[in-house]
Amino acid sequence: MTREEKERAVDAVLSRYECLGATVVSDDDALCRLLQSLEFSDADRDVSEYLCSYLVA
């Protein structure tokens, strides 16, 4: 999957669920489940940095 395809997929999800980010980070259980489902990958550091930005905010 190309970066452009990934960005389109993210945009499609975010357009359907306007408050997704706020909902996930405001609910500790949801945030914990999301983080537990992720696997570390060096392939896409931008995603890791984006997720970490929520944790340090």
N, C-alpha and C positions, 0 to 999 in steps of 0.2 A: 504494500500500500504506500503510495507516495505521500509526502507531507501535505500536498494540496488536497488529496482525498481525505486525509485525517482531519484537516482543518474544516473541510466541508461537513464531515460527520459531526464534529464538535459543534459547529454552528447550527446544524439541524437540530441537535438535542437541545442546545441552549435556547433556540427560538421557540421550541415547544414548551420548555419548562423555564420560564422567565426568572424565577427566583431559586433555581437549582443550587447555585453556589452558596447563597445565604442560608438556605435550608440545611444543606449538608454540614456546613461548618457551625451552625447554631445547635445542631443535635449531636451530642458526643457519641451516642451509639451509632448513628449513621456514618459519622466521620471515621470511627473506629472500624466499622465493617468495610468501608471504602478502602482505607489504608491497608487493612489485612488482605484485601483481594489483589492488591498491586504487587507486582514483582519488580525488583530492581533491574534496570536495563541501561547500559551505557549508550544504547542506540539512539535514544532521544532525550538528551539532557534538558531540553526546553520543557518537557512535560514534568520532569522531576522538579525543576526550578519553580514552575507554576504551582505545583502542589505544595512545595515547601513554603511558598510565599503566604499561603493560608496559615501555616503553622507558626510563623514568626510575626504575623500581623497583630 
